[in-house]
Amino acid sequence: MTASLSGVFSLQEFTDASVAGLGMRLYTYTAGTTTFKTAYTDSAGLVPHTYTNDGLGGQYIALNARGELPAPLYLTTGSYDICLKRSDGSTVWTRKADPIGDLSVAIANQTDPSQGAGQIGLYDSLAPSFLKVTSDLLQLNEVSILRFIDRAKWSGIAAGTNADDLSSNWNTAMAAASAKGLHLFVPPGLHNANNIAVLSDYTQIRGVKGATLKSTVAGHHILEAVGRTGVKLEGIKFQGLGSSTMPVATVGGYEAKGTGLVDFAACTDVSVRDCELSDFYTLLAAVKCSQVVLERNNVHNWYLFGVLASLSNYLRGVGNFVHDSDFAGAGNSYCFSATGDMLNGSPESGINWSHNFMWNCPAWDAVMCHEVNNFTAIANQIWNVRVGFDLTASLVTNVFTNIILALNNIRATTTDTWAGAAAQHAGIFCQGFDAAHPMSGLQLVGNIVDGFYNAAGLVNGGNTANIALTNTKNAVATGNVVKNAGGAQQNAGYLIVGACDGLNINGGSLQGSMASGGVRFAGATGAAVQVGGISVVQTTTTDPVVQSTTSTLTGFSLETNPSNSTVPFTQTGSTITSANSGTFSGSITGCTSSVTGNIEWALNGNQVTLTIPTITGTSVSNALTITGLPGFLQPFVSTVVCPVSATNNGAYTANVTASISPGSGVITYSIGGSPTGWTNSSTKGPVGSTITYSL
């Protein structure tokens, strides 16, 4: 154990009459209490002072005739209360005493000056009970950027008034911290910087609220990392000087327009979390990078790209806010963009962009990719955009495979920044290059597309639909919702163009003014195509549920689509062959009891064949019908009449026809031209026959 001299005790005490304090007593307590605590006569803390009992449970050191202690007063670890009392026990004063430890002895004995930092004390307000020395700074996890900036500038940084460019300070700090494996900590304050380069792997920078890096020259980005590994940014605000100026520098040899305010090129293991980026042409760029994590960033006020992640692999973006493009006019601006180049060895693959918020990009796209593989976008909230998802091949070499768009909420812009000029407008637009180079393996699940084709004066310049699919293979669209579709430009709920082998559109709901159809095939060519189970509510009830124009569909399966439309299906100039066949249960009416039979059906294009078995019962009325005809087998436009065979009054009868009206679901039998000419007794019913008609 070691002890130290008290720095607060007076070596000689006097009475109020200026007489030496003979008989005075010195009590030593644990600070804040009256609990006895031993004081010592030596620096080693081995020889305690001689204490005398006062008869009241206390112990004191007796002062001599000169009012002095009999020996030096050394205190050990922890604070003391030193109390001087008179001989009658009344208190003269009480003073707190803090020992200063034995650093002076250690420093006095230090023979290696290079290790002096290991002996100079450092006060730690967070953990004051644990001694630290200056050299411990190099052992802590983080080092402050302020250690690399003149102290005279600290107050200006904190107040946001420092005008000096601190780029060189930052570059020095990052190199020093990375060399020691330390994180660089940024306290609140404004740092002007126009050229920070991450030159070391595993550089990690962490800021707290108010930590800001700002560019002071228009078009100058703030931070770049090229070919680095393990770069992490957290909690920093990056602010450019206006978004409309094209960047003046390139990073990694890529185009200047893609230079980000914060830019990573050819980096691995990158993360940007809880940062804010604003006021630059392109804000956050990760080009040709791998293993990138973007989380909870606030990205706003850009011109071309909010987030650019082209030529990259294995990127996850979750919980980001990308909003308020500054572009206003006829042109391109994107919240998020990721495009690969497989032909030249830079495929875009393994991208997960989910649970993000993107809004106020009315000129163009929330998400744009011209080539991407294994792309997933789930539960994004998107509003005030001209196009929600634009996944379109523009070159024959562009490759799209395995795309999942699910549970995204996409709301259209209500303004036309293009001032009437034509440009694509859709909630979801997916397009392979051509039939030989389709988008393969596409899933659209549970997305909501809201309010497209309502903006006054807006002119679509591409495929006119809320959800447009062009040149796809093995695509599934299930449970999607189109709502509030506006009446502009004869739009469709779904529009299928070009190759569509293996397309399955099922479930969900389409509502609004879709003059081209809830589902429209236009110049489509495909095999094994299925449409069914979609609820379609048309503003105009004569607009079709499903429409085909100049399309060739082989093995086309059209199933029931509940709708208020009077036109379940229409086709013009199309060649449609169907692999559809099956049975349904039909029941005859007008008998003592319901009698049912299995009726076989087959579809070949728009031609229906029903094979009706013999179904008879005892008549109790002068009418005969069969109920249960499925909606997809009912004629779409006009009543059809077919000759059939039947039994009446227990005997075979001729001159019988069957008629089917659109939307009725009922086959009505007439005898002698009258639907009420049947005998209301004995046996009646259809006799095995075949009905063939066109939808």
N, C-alpha and C positions, 0 to 999 in steps of 0.2 A: 504494500500500500504506500502511496505518496500523499504528501500534504503540501499546502502553500500558505504563505503569510497572508494574513488579513490585510486588506488595503483600507479599511474604514475605522479601525479601532485607534483611539487616542492613547498614546503611550503613558500619559500621566493625567490623573483626574483630580479635581479640586471640589471642595464644597462650595455652597453659594457664598460663603464668607471668604472665598479665595484661600482656604486652608487646605493643605494636602489631604487627600481623601483617605485618611486612616480609618480602617474598619469598613470601607466600602466593599461591595461584593459584585463579582461579575458572573452572571448566569449565561450559559450557552445552550440554546434550544434549536431544535429543528424549525426552520423558517415557518412562520404562520401558526406555530403551536407553542405550548409550554412544556413540550416533551424534551427531556434532557438529551443533549447530543455532545459527545466528547470532543474537546479541542486538545491539541498536542503541543509539545514543546520542541519537536524536531521535524525536519522536512520529510523524513521518511514516514512520519505518522505512526511511530512505534511507541513513543513515550508520552502518555497522557499527562495533562496537568493534574496537580493535586487538588481534589475537590473536597469541600467540607459540607456535611449535612446541615441544613438550616433548621431542622426539627419540625419542619412543616411538609416534608416530602421532597424538598428541592435540594440541589447541590450547587455550590458556587466556588469560584476561585477567589481567595482573599487577597485584596490589594495590600501592599506593605505600607509602612509609615509615610513614604513619599507619594502614595497614591498610584503606585506602579504595579504591573503584573510581576510576579516573581520570575517569569521566563517568557520568551517569545510565544506569540499565539499563532499556531498553525492550524488551518482548517482543512478538512478532507472534502471529498466529493459531496456535492449538494449544498444548498443554501442554508445559512444559519440566521437566527435572530440572536443578537448579543444584547443582553439587558444589564444595565448598571443600576444597582440598588444601594440604598443607605443601610446602615447597621440595624435600623428598625424595620427593614423590609420594604420601605417605600421606594418606588421606582424613580430614578433620575432620568433615564432615557432608554429607549430600545432602538437598535439599528440592525438593518439587514446586512449580511456579509456574504458575498459570493466568492468562493475560491477561484483562482485563475489557473489552476492545474500546474503541471510541472514542465510546460513547454520550454520555459527559459533555461531550465537545466539541460533539457535535451538539446536545445539549439547551442548552448554553451559547449556541450560535449561533441557537437557535430564537426567531424573533420573532413567530410566530403561535401564541398560547396554545391556540387551538381545535384545533391539530394536535398537542398534546402527547402524546396517546395513540398517535400514530404514532412516538414516540421512546422509549417506556417498554418495556423489555425484558420478554419473557414466556418462561419456561422451558417447553420442550416435551419431556417425558420420552420420548415415543415417537420423536422425531426431534431429538435434542439438538444435532446438528451444524448445524442450520438455524435461523438467527436469526428470531424472531418478535417482534412488538410487540403491545401491547394492542389496537390497532385491528384487528389480524388476526382477533380473535375474531368480528368482524362479517363476515368473509369466509369463515369456515369453514362447512361444510355444516350443522352442528348446533349448537344452543345448549342448555345444560343448564337444566332447570326450576329447579335450585337457585339460579341467578343471580337469580331473582325471589322468593326466600324468604329471610327473615332468617337470617343465618349461625348465630345462636344456636339455631335450630330444626333445623339439619342433623343433629346427633348423635341427636336424638329421632326424626327421620325414618328414619335408618339403623337405629336400634335398634327401630323399630316402636312407640315409646312416645309420640310426639307426638300430642296430643289435639286440636289446633287444626284448625278447618275451613280448608282451603287453597284453596277454590273460587275466591276472588277472585285469589289469586296465579296460579292456573292460567289464569284468563281473561285476565289481563294478559300472561302469558307467551305464550299462543297468539296473541294479537293482535300482540305485538311480533315474534315469530318469523315469522309469516305475512307481516307487512309487509316483512320483509327477505328473504322467500323461503327461510327457513331451516327445518330440521326441529327439533322440540323433543325433546330427549333426556331420558330419565328414568332415573337411576341406581337401584340397589337401595334400597328403603326404602318406608315406608308413608305414603301421603298420604290424609288424610281429606278427602272432597269430596262435596257433595250437590247441587251445581248448577253444572256446567261447561257452558257453551254455546259451541259452535264458531261464531264470528261472521265468519270470514274463509274465503274459498275457498283451496284448496290447503294447508290445515292438515295437517301430518304429524307424528305423534307416535310415537317409537320408544323402547321400553324394553328393558331386559335382565333376566335372571332375578332375581326378587325385587322388581321395580318394581310397586308395588301401589297402586291407587286403591280406597278403601273408603267406602261410605256409612255414616253414623253414625245415620241416622234411618230407621226402618222405613217402607217404601213410597216412599222418595225415590230416584229414579234418579240416576246419576252424570253421564253425559255425553249431550248431545243436539246434533244438527246438523239444521237445517231450511233447505232450499233452497240448500244449499251444493254446490260442485263440488270434486272432487279431495281429499277427506278420506281420510287413510290412518292406520290404527292398527296398530301392530306391537309384539308382545312385552310387552303390559301385562296385569296381572291386575286384573280388576274384580270387586269383592266387595260384594254387598248385605248387608242386615241382616235376613235371613229371607225365605223365599219365599211365605209364606201371606198376607201383607198386600197388599191391592189397591193399586196405585200411586196416589199422591195427585195426580199431575199428568198432564195430557194433553200430547202433543207433536204439532204440526202439525194440531191439530183432530180427531185420531182418538180412539177410545175409550181410556179410562184403562187398561183391562185389557190392552191391547196395547202400553202404554208399556214400552219395554225399559230394562233397566239401562244399556245403551248403545243409543241410539235415533237412527236416521236417518229423516228424513221429507222426501220430495220432493227428494232429493239425486241427483247424477250423478257417476259415476266415484268410487265408494267402495270401499275395501278394508279388510278386517280380517283380519290374519294373525298366527298364533302367539300369540293372546291367550287368556286364561282368564277365563270369566265364570261367576259362581255366586251362589246365594242371593238370588234375586229372583223376583217373580211371572212376568214375562217377561224373558228375559235379553238376547237380541240381536234388535233389530227394525230392519228396513229396509222401510219402507212407502212405496209410490208412488215408488220409486227406480229408477234405470236404471244399467246398467253397474256391477254390484256383484260383488265378488270376496270370498268367504269361504274361507279356507284354513287348515287345520291348527289350528283353534281347539278349545279344551277347554271345553265348555259343560255344566254340570252343576248339579243341585239347583235346579230351577225348579218352578213350580206349574201354569201354563197353557201357555205356549209356551217351548220351548228356543230355537228360531230362528223368527222370524215374518218372512215376506217377501211380504206381500200387496200387491196392486195394483202390482207391480213388473215390470220387463222386463229381460231380458238379465242374468240372475244366474247365477253359477257358484259352486257350493259343493263343494269337494274336500278330502278328507282330514280332515274335522272329526270330533270325538268329542262326541256329544250323548248324555248318559246320566244316569240316576238322577233321574227325576222324583220330587218330594216329594209329589205328589198321591196320596192313599191313600183310595179309596172309590169310589162310583158317580158318575162324572162324566168330564169331558174333560181330557186332558192330551196334548200333542203334542211330539214331538221337533222336527219341521219342518213348517211350515204355510205355504202360499202360495195365496191365493185372489184371483181378479180380479173385476172388475165392469164387463164390457164395455158393458152397457146404459147406464151412466153415464160412459162414456168412460175407464175405467181397466182395460183388459184385462190379464190376467196372461199373459205370453208369453216364450218364449226362456229357460226355466229349465232348468239342468243341475245336478242334485243327485246326484253320483256319488262312489264310492269313500269314502263316509263310514261311520262306525260309530255305530250307535244302539242303546242297550240300556236295560233296566230302566225301561220305561214301561208297566207291566202294566194300567193303567186304560184306556188307549185306544191312539192311533195313533202309529206311527213317522213316517209321512208322511201329511198330509191336505191335499187341495185340493178346493174346491167349484166352482172354475172355473179352468181353465188351458189354454193352447194351446202347442204346441211344447214339451212337457215331456219331459225325458230323465232317467232314473234308472238308472244302471248300476253294478253291482258294489258295492252297499251291503251291509254286514253288519248284520243286525238281529236282536235276540233279546230275549226276555221282554217281548213286546208282545201286546196283545189283537187289534190289527189291524196288519198290516204297511203296506200301501198302501191308503188310503181316498180314492179319487178319485171323488167322487159329487156329482152335481148335486142341489141342494136347492131350486132355483127354476127356473121355466120359462125364465128369461133366462140361466141359467148355460150356458156354452159350453165344450165339450171337443173339441179336435181335435189330431191328431198327437201321440200319447202313446207313448213307448217305455219299457218296463220290462224290463231285461235283466240277467241274471247276478246278480240279487240273492239273497242267502241270508237267509231269513226264518224265525225260530224262535219258536214260540208261547210265551206265558206258561203257567206251570204253576199259577198261583194265580188266584182269582176275587175281585178287589177289589170287585166289585159285589154280593157276598154273595147270589148267586142271582137277582138282578134281571136282566132280559133286556137285552142290548145286543149290537150287531154283533160277530161274531168271524170273522175270515178272514185268510188270508195276503195275498191281493190281492182288493180289492173295487172294481170299476169300474162306474159307473152313469151313463148319460145320463138326462135328466129323464123323457122318454117317447119313444114311437115317432117322433113328429114332431120331437123334439129329442134325437137320439141322441149318444152319444160316437162320434166319427168318426175312423178312422185309428188304431187301437190295435194295438200290437205287444207281446206278452209272449213273451220269448225266453230260454230257459235259466235261468229262476228256480227256486229250491229253496224249497218251502214245507214246513216240518217241524213235526210234533207238534201240530197244531191239533185241537181237540175231545178233549183228554185231561185238562184241568183239572177237578178234582172240583167238582161243583155249578155249573159255568159254564153259563149259559143264553144261547143265541144269540137275538138279538132282530131279526135281519134275514134275509137270504138265507143259508141254511145250507149253506156250502160252504167248501172250502179256497181255491178260486179262483172268485169269483162275478162273472159278467158280465151286466149288465142294460141293455137298450136300447143296443146297440152297432151300429155299421155299419162294414163293412170291417175287421173285427178279425181278427188272426192270433195264435194261441197255438201256439208250436212249441218242442219240446224242453224243456218245463217238467217239473219233478219234484215230485210230492206224496208225502211219505213219513211214515210213522208217524201216519197219520190215525186219530184216536181214534173210538170207537164212539158218541159222544154225538149225539143228535138226528138220526139218520138223515141224516148229512151226505153230500155228494157231493164227488168230486174237483173236477170243474168243474160249476157250475150256471149254466145259461143261461136267463134270464127276459126276456120282452118281445121287442122287436125285435132281430133278429140277422142282417140281410141281409149276405151276403158273409163269413160267419164261417168260418174255417178253423182247426180244431184238429188238430194232427198231431204225431207223434213224442213223445218224452218217456216218463215212467213215472209211474204212480199206484199207491200201495201203502198198504194199511191197511184200516180198517173203514169202507167207503163204502156204506152200505146203500141210499142213493138212486141209486147208480151211480157208476162211474168218471166218466162224463159223463152229466149229466142235463139234459134240456130240460123246463122246467116253465112252461106258459103262454107258450111261445115262439112267435114268428111270424117266419119268415124265408125268403128265397130264396137259392139257391146256397150251401148250407151243407154243409161237408165235415168228416167226422171219420174219422181213420184213423191207423194206424201207432203207436198208443199201447200200451205194455205195461202191463197192468192186473193187479195181484196183490191179490185180495180176501182179507181175513181169513176171511170167510164165503164159501165158493165158490158159494153160490146167490144172492149179491148180484150184480146185473147189471153188465155192462161199460158198456153204453149204455142209457139209459132215456128214454122220452118220455112225458110226461103232458100231456094237454089242449093239445097244441101243433099248429101248422100249419106244416109245412115243405115248401117247394116246391123241386124240384131238389136234394133231399137225397142226398148221397153218403156212404154208410157203407162204409168199407173195412175191411180186416182189422186187428183189434186183438188181438194175442197176449195170452192171459189164462188163468188157472187157473179162471175162473168157468165154470159150466155154463150161464150165461144171457148169451150175447153181446149180445142186444138184446131189449128188451121195450117195448111201448107200450100206453098206455091212453088212450082218448078222443082220440087224435091223428089228424090228417089229414096223411098224408105221401105226397108224390109224388116220384118219383125220376127224374132224368135219366140214371141209371146204365145203361150198356150196354157190352159189350166181348166179348172172347173169352178163353178159356183153353185150354191144351193138355191133352186128356184121353187116357189110355192104357188100352186093354183088357188084361185079364190072362186067363190060362188058355190062351194060345196058344203056338205054338213060339217066337215072338218078340214083343216089345212093339210094338204097332201104335198109332199116335197119330192124332188128328184135332183140328181146331180147333172147339171148341164155343162157340157164341154164347150170351151171357147178357144178360138185361135185368132191371132192377129197377123196379118201380112201387109205391112205398110199401113194404109188406112182402111183396109178391108177386114171386116169381122165375119167370122163363121161361127154360128151357134149350132151345136148338135143336141137336139132336145129328145129325151127318151119319152116313152109312154108314161103319162102321169094322169090318172083318172080318179074321180071321186063321185059321190052321190050329189046331184045338183039340187040346190035350193034357191037358185036365182036364174035370171035370164041373161047373165053376163059371165064371161070367162076371161081371166087374166093370169099372167105369171108375174110374180114380184121377185125382187132380189137382183135385178140386172145391175152389175157394178157400173159406176160412173164412167170409167175409162172405156167401157164398151157401148156407151150410149151415143147415138148420133149427135153431132155438134150443131148442125144447122137446121135440118128439116126432118119431118116425119118420114120414116121408111115403111113400106108395105111389102110383105112377102107372102106368097102362097104357101100354105102348110096343110097338114093332115090332122084330123081330129075325130073324136067320137061324140055324138049327140044323141041323147035319149037311148043310150045303149047300143047305138049302131054307128058304123063308119059313115062319115058324111063328106061330101065334096064341097067345092065352092067356099073354102075357108081361107082367110088371110090373117096374118099377124102384123100389127103396126106398132112402131116404137117412136115415141115423141122425145125430143131433146130434153134432157134433165129429168125425165119422169121415173126412170128405173123400172118401168112396167111394160110388159109385152101384152098388148090387148088383142084378143082373138075376135074376129067378126065372122058371122055366118050369113051368106047371102048379102054381104055388104053391110050388115047391121051388127053392131057390138052388143045389141040387146035381143038377138034373135034366138038365144039358146033356150032349150026346154028346161023348166025348173024342177024336173024330176028325173029319176033314173040316172044312168051313168053318163058323164061327159068328161072331156079333157083332151089334151094334145096326144096325138099318136106319133111315134118316132119319126122325126123329120129334121131337115137341115135348113137353117135360115142364113142367108149371106147378104150383107149390106155394106155400104161405105160409111165411114164416120163423117 
